[in-house]
Amino acid sequence: MSAPRILVTPRSLTAHGHPALARLRNAGFEVVIGPAGRQPSEAELLAFLPGCVGYLAGVEPVTARVLAAAPTLRVIARNGVGIDNIDLAAAQARGIAVRRAEGANSRGVADLTLGLMLALARALPAAATTATKPRAAGSSSCSRISAATGRSAPRIR
């Protein structure tokens, strides 16, 4: 009897792998890795999902057609909180549970939010579009900037 299969498609997990996937393998699952570092197309999902019991989904659309091609699928887990890209009615009709990893990406989203706030506070988008030519900074300017960055960094957690 072959091992139950789990399809993994989040770009963050397919690009370079992830140590946590070893836990699935050690638990006796065959881990099927989707296209490396990119979202799978519907055609690829139609090829990968048949025979899978689990699906760790990225942000790709999961249509009724895709779910119909996976009669053994029992659960879809999203690597985040958004499930609006999954046809929930089709999943429910087929008895497929849909689970979210709430809080799994909170730190990354918080970091991005802080970065965007800083960019807006310093008018970086406007500065980037109005720059006409690159200007080289002298080594003493770089040293002062480096020192100031080092002093500021401990305040950002």
N, CA, C and O of each residue as an XYZ file, in Angstrom:
628
protein
N       0.841     -1.186      0.000
C       0.000      0.000      0.000
C       0.882      1.244      0.000
O       1.831      1.331      0.779
N       0.579      2.196     -0.861
C       1.408      3.396     -0.948
C       1.039      4.392      0.145
O      -0.056      4.350      0.706
N       1.978      5.285      0.433
C       1.780      6.288      1.476
C       0.738      7.313      1.031
O       0.662      7.647     -0.151
N      -0.071      7.815      1.979
C      -1.005      8.883      1.631
C      -0.227     10.110      1.174
O       0.835     10.422      1.713
N      -0.769     10.802      0.174
C      -0.057     11.922     -0.455
C      -0.608     13.266      0.005
O      -1.811     13.426      0.213
N       0.302     14.233      0.159
C      -0.065     15.615      0.486
C       0.621     16.524     -0.526
O       1.842     16.486     -0.681
N      -0.172     17.338     -1.210
C       0.367     18.310     -2.156
C       0.710     19.596     -1.418
O      -0.085     20.080     -0.612
N       1.886     20.152     -1.685
C       2.368     21.398     -1.072
C       2.640     22.392     -2.187
O       3.456     22.125     -3.069
N       1.951     23.559     -2.158
C       2.135     24.532     -3.237
C       2.547     25.946     -2.826
O       2.870     26.727     -3.721
N       2.565     26.346     -1.542
C       2.992     27.717     -1.249
C       4.398     27.988     -1.785
O       5.312     27.184     -1.601
N       4.554     29.132     -2.450
C       5.860     29.471     -3.044
C       6.977     29.444     -2.016
O       8.098     29.038     -2.324
N       6.676     29.875     -0.791
C       7.705     29.920      0.250
C       8.187     28.524      0.634
O       9.291     28.377      1.157
N       7.385     27.512      0.385
C       7.769     26.139      0.729
C       8.310     25.375     -0.468
O       9.088     24.436     -0.299
N       7.914     25.760     -1.665
C       8.360     25.023     -2.848
C       9.666     25.552     -3.421
O      10.379     24.824     -4.112
N       9.987     26.805     -3.142
C      11.192     27.401     -3.718
C      12.459     26.723     -3.197
O      13.359     26.404     -3.973
N      12.526     26.504     -1.889
C      13.753     25.959     -1.296
C      13.467     24.849     -0.296
O      14.363     24.422      0.432
N      12.232     24.381     -0.257
C      11.876     23.370      0.731
C      11.747     23.997      2.102
O      11.951     25.200      2.263
N      11.414     23.201      3.074
C      11.280     23.688      4.443
C      11.461     22.506      5.377
O      10.956     21.420      5.093
N      12.175     22.690      6.492
C      12.414     21.573      7.410
C      11.117     20.954      7.951
O      11.086     19.763      8.261
N      10.061     21.743      8.065
C       8.802     21.223      8.616
C       8.192     20.145      7.722
O       7.422     19.313      8.201
N       8.523     20.147      6.439
C       7.983     19.124      5.544
C       8.496     17.730      5.914
O       7.852     16.726      5.611
N       9.642     17.677      6.560
C      10.190     16.389      7.011
C       9.258     15.744      8.038
O       9.189     14.518      8.126
N       8.550     16.553      8.806
C       7.611     16.004      9.794
C       6.503     15.222      9.106
O       6.065     14.185      9.603
N       6.047     15.725      7.953
C       5.020     15.004      7.201
C       5.577     13.682      6.676
O       4.932     12.637      6.760
N       6.782     13.758      6.137
C       7.408     12.531      5.623
C       7.623     11.515      6.748
O       7.372     10.322      6.577
N       8.088     12.001      7.890
C       8.330     11.113      9.037
C       7.040     10.521      9.578
O       7.053      9.460     10.202
N       5.922     11.205      9.343
C       4.621     10.698      9.780
C       4.048      9.699      8.772
O       2.951      9.177      8.970
N       4.784      9.436      7.700
C       4.369      8.424      6.738
C       3.680      8.948      5.493
O       3.138      8.165      4.713
N       3.688     10.262      5.292
C       3.067     10.842      4.102
C       4.083     10.994      2.978
O       5.271     11.202      3.222
N       3.607     10.890      1.764
C       4.405     11.245      0.594
C       4.113     12.713      0.313
O       2.964     13.082      0.073
N       5.141     13.548      0.342
C       4.971     14.977      0.105
C       5.214     15.250     -1.373
O       6.292     14.986     -1.905
N       4.182     15.788     -2.024
C       4.251     16.143     -3.444
C       4.481     17.646     -3.512
O       3.636     18.424     -3.068
N       5.599     18.054     -4.055
C       5.955     19.477     -4.123
C       5.484     20.044     -5.456
O       5.786     19.499     -6.518
N       4.735     21.154     -5.387
C       4.268     21.829     -6.593
C       5.417     22.541     -7.293
O       6.575     22.377     -6.911
N       5.101     23.332     -8.316
C       6.152     24.037     -9.069
C       6.988     24.929     -8.157
O       6.447     25.673     -7.339
N       8.288     24.849     -8.300
C       9.209     25.554     -7.414
C       9.096     27.069     -7.541
O       9.321     27.637     -8.610
N       8.742     27.715     -6.423
C       8.772     29.165     -6.327
C       7.703     29.909     -7.099
O       7.810     31.124     -7.269
N       6.684     29.227     -7.569
C       5.608     29.928     -8.290
C       4.282     29.218     -8.059
O       4.238     28.060     -7.644
N       3.206     29.939     -8.337
C       1.877     29.358     -8.198
C       1.635     28.322     -9.287
O       2.021     28.522    -10.438
N       1.004     27.227     -8.926
C       0.657     26.258     -9.965
C      -0.556     26.737    -10.758
O      -1.418     27.436    -10.226
N      -0.614     26.364    -12.003
C      -1.779     26.665    -12.837
C      -2.881     25.661    -12.512
O      -2.647     24.672    -11.816
N      -4.075     25.921    -13.017
C      -5.160     24.970    -12.815
C      -4.796     23.623    -13.442
O      -5.064     22.574    -12.857
N      -4.192     23.649    -14.618
C      -3.798     22.401    -15.287
C      -2.818     21.607    -14.424
O      -2.910     20.382    -14.347
N      -1.888     22.292    -13.781
C      -0.927     21.600    -12.913
C      -1.625     21.016    -11.695
O      -1.315     19.901    -11.277
N      -2.563     21.759    -11.125
C      -3.307     21.231     -9.982
C      -4.100     19.991    -10.385
O      -4.185     19.025     -9.626
N      -4.675     20.025    -11.582
C      -5.423     18.870    -12.083
C      -4.523     17.645    -12.215
O      -4.988     16.513    -12.079
N      -3.247     17.868    -12.477
C      -2.293     16.763    -12.600
C      -1.764     16.306    -11.235
O      -1.565     15.111    -11.019
N      -1.536     17.249    -10.313
C      -0.922     16.927     -9.019
C      -1.900     16.347     -7.997
O      -1.534     15.440     -7.251
N      -3.129     16.849     -7.948
C      -4.036     16.527     -6.844
C      -4.652     15.131     -6.836
O      -4.887     14.601     -5.751
N      -4.924     14.513     -7.965
C      -5.516     13.169     -7.887
C      -4.646     12.230     -7.045
O      -3.434     12.145     -7.242
N      -5.276     11.540     -6.121
C      -4.562     10.633     -5.235
C      -4.095     11.269     -3.946
O      -3.588     10.571     -3.068
N      -4.251     12.583     -3.807
C      -3.825     13.257     -2.575
C      -4.958     13.242     -1.542
O      -6.133     13.358     -1.890
N      -4.581     13.096     -0.268
C      -5.548     13.182      0.822
C      -5.492     14.548      1.488
O      -6.447     14.968      2.143
N      -4.365     15.243      1.317
C      -4.178     16.561      1.906
C      -3.573     17.517      0.900
O      -2.908     17.116     -0.056
N      -3.823     18.796      1.143
C      -3.347     19.834      0.218
C      -3.005     21.057      1.039
O      -3.896     21.717      1.574
N      -1.711     21.369      1.146
C      -1.258     22.604      1.773
C      -1.185     23.636      0.656
O      -0.236     23.657     -0.129
N      -2.204     24.492      0.598
C      -2.403     25.378     -0.544
C      -1.736     26.730     -0.345
O      -1.655     27.258      0.764
N      -1.263     27.267     -1.459
C      -0.776     28.635     -1.496
C      -1.937     29.555     -1.822
O      -3.065     29.314     -1.392
N      -1.669     30.601     -2.576
C      -2.698     31.591     -2.896
C      -3.378     31.332     -4.238
O      -4.192     32.140     -4.683
N      -3.055     30.218     -4.883
C      -3.646     29.906     -6.181
C      -5.144     29.616     -6.037
O      -5.582     29.131     -4.994
N      -5.923     29.908     -7.067
C      -7.348     29.571     -7.027
C      -7.555     28.055     -6.996
O      -6.911     27.305     -7.729
N      -8.463     27.635     -6.135
C      -8.823     26.218     -6.035
C     -10.290     26.130     -6.449
O     -11.194     26.407     -5.661
N     -10.501     25.744     -7.685
C     -11.828     25.773     -8.290
C     -12.578     24.456     -8.058
O     -12.004     23.458     -7.624
N     -13.868     24.490     -8.361
C     -14.695     23.283     -8.275
C     -14.144     22.206     -9.206
O     -14.169     21.021     -8.873
N     -13.656     22.612    -10.355
C     -13.071     21.659    -11.315
C     -11.866     20.948    -10.724
O     -11.709     19.738    -10.889
N     -11.012     21.701    -10.032
C      -9.830     21.119     -9.392
C     -10.263     20.144     -8.302
O      -9.715     19.047     -8.199
N     -11.241     20.534     -7.491
C     -11.695     19.663     -6.407
C     -12.349     18.395     -6.935
O     -12.206     17.327     -6.341
N     -13.067     18.507     -8.049
C     -13.710     17.333     -8.650
C     -12.674     16.311     -9.124
O     -12.965     15.118     -9.200
N     -11.478     16.777     -9.440
C     -10.422     15.882     -9.926
C      -9.678     15.194     -8.789
O      -8.762     14.407     -9.028
N     -10.073     15.492     -7.547
C      -9.365     14.946     -6.388
C     -10.338     14.213     -5.459
O     -10.633     14.702     -4.368
N     -10.834     13.059     -5.875
C     -11.850     12.366     -5.081
C     -11.374     11.865     -3.719
O     -12.197     11.614     -2.840
N     -10.058     11.714     -3.525
C      -9.551     11.235     -2.234
C      -9.176     12.377     -1.285
O      -8.803     12.130     -0.138
N      -9.272     13.622     -1.755
C      -8.876     14.774     -0.939
C      -9.803     14.925      0.265
O     -11.026     14.912      0.119
N      -9.217     15.070      1.454
C      -9.991     15.196      2.688
C      -9.828     16.551      3.361
O     -10.723     16.990      4.084
N      -8.688     17.227      3.133
C      -8.464     18.504      3.818
C      -7.582     19.412      2.962
O      -6.641     18.967      2.305
N      -7.922     20.704      2.996
C      -7.091     21.756      2.403
C      -6.682     22.660      3.551
O      -7.536     23.172      4.274
N      -5.399     22.857      3.723
C      -4.880     23.773      4.733
C      -4.247     24.949      4.017
O      -3.433     24.771      3.111
N      -4.625     26.162      4.430
C      -4.063     27.367      3.818
C      -2.932     27.882      4.687
O      -3.061     27.960      5.909
N      -1.842     28.227      4.064
C      -0.674     28.781      4.735
C      -0.914     30.270      4.979
O      -0.209     31.112      4.423
N      -1.895     30.591      5.798
C      -2.331     31.957      6.078
C      -3.808     31.931      6.410
O      -4.356     30.877      6.733
N      -4.458     33.079      6.333
C      -5.862     33.138      6.739
C      -6.841     33.255      5.591
O      -8.014     32.921      5.757
N      -6.401     33.720      4.428
C      -7.316     33.933      3.311
C      -7.765     32.635      2.678
O      -6.942     31.809      2.284
N      -9.074     32.454      2.582
C      -9.609     31.261      1.926
C     -10.586     31.639      0.811
O     -11.322     30.789      0.310
N     -10.590     32.907      0.430
C     -11.515     33.364     -0.613
C     -11.132     32.840     -1.992
O     -11.909     32.985     -2.936
N      -9.973     32.244     -2.129
C      -9.547     31.669     -3.412
C      -9.929     30.187     -3.530
O      -9.593     29.530     -4.516
N     -10.623     29.675     -2.530
C     -11.058     28.274     -2.530
C     -12.566     28.239     -2.722
O     -13.291     28.966     -2.043
N     -13.047     27.412     -3.628
C     -14.487     27.248     -3.825
C     -15.027     26.467     -2.622
O     -15.034     25.236     -2.618
N     -15.475     27.201     -1.611
C     -15.894     26.592     -0.355
C     -17.140     25.724     -0.514
O     -17.258     24.685      0.135
N     -18.060     26.141     -1.365
C     -19.273     25.346     -1.582
C     -18.923     23.993     -2.199
O     -19.464     22.963     -1.796
N     -18.027     23.999     -3.164
C     -17.605     22.743     -3.797
C     -16.855     21.864     -2.801
O     -17.026     20.645     -2.796
N     -16.022     22.481     -1.955
C     -15.300     21.711     -0.946
C     -16.285     21.083      0.043
O     -16.175     19.901      0.371
N     -17.227     21.864      0.506
C     -18.215     21.348      1.462
C     -19.040     20.221      0.843
O     -19.301     19.211      1.495
N     -19.447     20.392     -0.402
C     -20.244     19.367     -1.080
C     -19.474     18.048     -1.204
O     -20.087     16.981     -1.253
N     -18.156     18.110     -1.255
C     -17.331     16.900     -1.399
C     -16.800     16.397     -0.054
O     -16.051     15.423     -0.001
N     -17.194     17.070      1.032
C     -16.732     16.645      2.355
C     -15.282     16.969      2.620
O     -14.633     16.298      3.422
N     -14.760     17.994      1.956
C     -13.360     18.399      2.126
C     -13.303     19.510      3.170
O     -13.904     20.570      2.991
N     -12.583     19.266      4.252
C     -12.414     20.281      5.290
C     -11.443     21.350      4.791
O     -10.471     21.037      4.105
N     -11.707     22.611      5.134
C     -10.820     23.718      4.780
C     -10.358     24.349      6.086
O     -11.172     24.805      6.889
N      -9.052     24.372      6.290
C      -8.459     24.896      7.520
C      -7.508     26.036      7.200
O      -6.868     26.060      6.149
N      -7.431     26.981      8.134
C      -6.518     28.117      7.988
C      -5.445     28.059      9.066
O      -5.689     27.589     10.177
N      -4.265     28.538      8.727
C      -3.166     28.625      9.701
C      -3.146     30.045     10.253
O      -2.264     30.843      9.937
N      -4.141     30.340     11.085
C      -4.252     31.695     11.620
C      -3.017     32.058     12.429
O      -2.577     31.299     13.292
N      -2.471     33.218     12.140
C      -1.299     33.702     12.856
C       0.027     33.226     12.292
O       1.081     33.702     12.715
N      -0.003     32.298     11.349
C       1.245     31.745     10.820
C       2.110     32.795     10.135
O       3.338     32.718     10.181
N       1.481     33.763      9.507
C       2.258     34.781      8.794
C       2.149     36.154      9.449
O       2.452     37.163      8.813
N       1.725     36.209     10.700
C       1.539     37.496     11.387
C       2.817     38.313     11.454
O       2.787     39.524     11.235
N       3.937     37.674     11.752
C       5.204     38.405     11.876
C       5.605     39.022     10.541
O       6.010     40.183     10.490
N       5.494     38.248      9.457
C       5.845     38.763      8.137
C       4.943     39.902      7.708
O       5.411     40.881      7.127
N       3.657     39.786      7.987
C       2.720     40.861      7.634
C       3.007     42.104      8.472
O       2.952     43.223      7.960
N       3.311     41.915      9.755
C       3.647     43.052     10.614
C       4.919     43.750     10.131
O       4.985     44.979     10.108
N       5.924     42.968      9.747
C       7.172     43.545      9.229
C       6.910     44.349      7.962
O       7.422     45.459      7.811
N       6.119     43.796      7.057
C       5.798     44.502      5.819
C       5.031     45.781      6.108
O       5.299     46.818      5.501
N       4.077     45.716      7.032
C       3.295     46.903      7.397
C       4.204     47.998      7.937
O       4.078     49.161      7.552
N       5.112     47.634      8.821
C       6.048     48.613      9.375
C       6.923     49.210      8.273
O       7.155     50.419      8.248
N       7.402     48.375      7.374
C       8.224     48.870      6.271
C       7.465     49.845      5.387
O       8.007     50.870      4.975
N       6.208     49.525      5.096
C       5.395     50.428      4.273
C       5.100     51.736      5.005
O       5.072     52.803      4.391
N       4.881     51.651      6.315
C       4.647     52.880      7.090
C       5.880     53.788      7.058
O       5.766     55.002      6.895
N       7.055     53.181      7.214
C       8.294     53.961      7.167
C       8.504     54.561      5.775
O       8.936     55.706      5.647
N       8.200     53.794      4.747
C       8.352     54.296      3.385
C       7.440     55.496      3.150
O       7.852     56.478      2.532
N       6.219     55.421      3.634
C       5.297     56.550      3.465
C       5.713     57.743      4.316
O       5.628     58.888      3.871
N       6.163     57.477      5.535
C       6.576     58.572      6.416
C       7.765     59.339      5.842
O       7.885     60.547      6.044
N       8.629     58.643      5.135
C       9.810     59.276      4.543
C       9.607     59.623      3.067
O      10.555     60.003      2.380
N       8.369     59.493      2.580
C       8.014     59.819      1.197
C       8.894     59.080      0.176
O       9.269     59.644     -0.853
N       9.214     57.829      0.467
C      10.084     57.066     -0.427
C       9.468     56.805     -1.802
O      10.188     56.871     -2.798
N       8.167     56.512     -1.902
C       7.609     56.316     -3.250
C       7.780     57.554     -4.139
O       8.150     57.438     -5.307
N       7.511     58.731     -3.582
C       7.668     59.966     -4.363
C       9.136     60.217     -4.697
O       9.465     60.621     -5.812
N      10.005     59.978     -3.738
C      11.439     60.193     -3.976
C      11.957     59.251     -5.059
O      12.789     59.641     -5.879
N      11.476     58.034     -5.064
C      11.934     57.064     -6.055
C      11.507     57.465     -7.465
O      12.248     57.241     -8.423
N      10.329     58.051     -7.601
C       9.859     58.420     -8.936
C      10.454     59.741     -9.423
O      10.471     60.004    -10.625
N      10.943     60.573     -8.500
C      11.501     61.863     -8.927
C      13.016     61.854     -9.081
O      13.591     62.818     -9.587
N      13.658     60.797     -8.661
C      15.116     60.726     -8.804
C      15.461     60.686    -10.294
O      14.903     59.890    -11.050
N      16.382     61.552    -10.701
C      16.713     61.614    -12.125
C      17.957     60.815    -12.483
O      18.051     60.273    -13.584
N      18.907     60.739    -11.567
C      20.105     59.955    -11.849
C      20.728     59.506    -10.536
O      20.605     60.184     -9.517
N      21.386     58.376    -10.567
C      22.018     57.879     -9.350
C      23.107     58.838     -8.882
O      23.793     59.462     -9.691
N      23.251     58.943     -7.573
C      24.295     59.778     -7.001
C      25.091     58.929     -6.027
O      24.526     58.336     -5.108
N      26.368     58.872     -6.220
C      27.211     58.069     -5.336
C      27.450     58.819     -4.039
O      27.707     60.022     -4.037
N      27.360     58.084     -2.929
C      27.660     58.673     -1.629
C      29.121     58.426     -1.313
O      29.665     57.377     -1.658
N      29.753     59.374     -0.668
C      31.141     59.214     -0.256
C      31.252     58.216      0.878
O      30.255     57.895      1.525
N      32.438     57.728      1.120
C      32.623     56.712      2.161
C      32.307     57.269      3.542
O      31.834     56.524      4.399
N      32.553     58.566      3.788
C      32.228     59.119      5.107
C      30.712     59.195      5.285
O      30.217     59.009      6.396
N      29.961     59.466      4.201
C      28.499     59.464      4.285
C      27.994     58.065      4.608
O      27.091     57.891      5.425
N      28.590     57.071      3.954
C      28.178     55.686      4.203
C      28.464     55.296      5.646
O      27.660     54.598      6.263
N      29.581     55.729      6.191
C      29.916     55.410      7.579
C      28.914     56.036      8.535
O      28.484     55.391      9.491
N      28.534     57.290      8.288
C      27.555     57.964      9.152
C      26.192     57.284      9.056
O      25.506     57.108     10.062
N      25.806     56.902      7.838
C      24.516     56.225      7.649
C      24.533     54.872      8.341
O      23.560     54.493      8.992
N      25.634     54.144      8.204
C      25.751     52.836      8.835
C      25.655     52.957     10.350
O      24.966     52.164     10.991
N      26.333     53.936     10.924
C      26.298     54.134     12.377
C      24.888     54.513     12.835
O      24.416     54.009     13.855
N      24.220     55.383     12.103
C      22.853     55.789     12.470
C      21.891     54.612     12.376
O      20.997     54.463     13.209
N      22.078     53.779     11.359
C      21.225     52.592     11.208
C      21.431     51.656     12.392
O      20.466     51.120     12.937
N      22.664     51.461     12.785
C      22.963     50.602     13.932
C      22.334     51.112     15.217
O      21.877     50.319     16.040
N      22.305     52.436     15.399
C      21.675     52.990     16.592
C      20.158     52.844     16.569
O      19.537     52.667     17.617
N      19.557     52.917     15.379
C      18.104     52.829     15.243
C      17.585     51.414     15.312
O      16.485     51.176     15.810
N      18.362     50.475     14.819
C      17.898     49.079     14.685
C      17.409     48.469     16.004
O      16.392     47.776     15.986
N      18.074     48.685     17.148
C      17.565     48.041     18.363
C      16.153     48.488     18.754
O      15.455     47.767     19.467
N      15.730     49.661     18.300
C      14.380     50.146     18.623
C      13.312     49.431     17.820
O      12.141     49.425     18.201
N      13.709     48.826     16.707
C      12.759     48.103     15.842
C      12.832     46.636     16.207
O      13.869     45.999     16.024
N      11.764     46.107     16.712
C      11.765     44.688     17.115
C      10.814     43.913     16.272
O      10.671     42.704     16.455
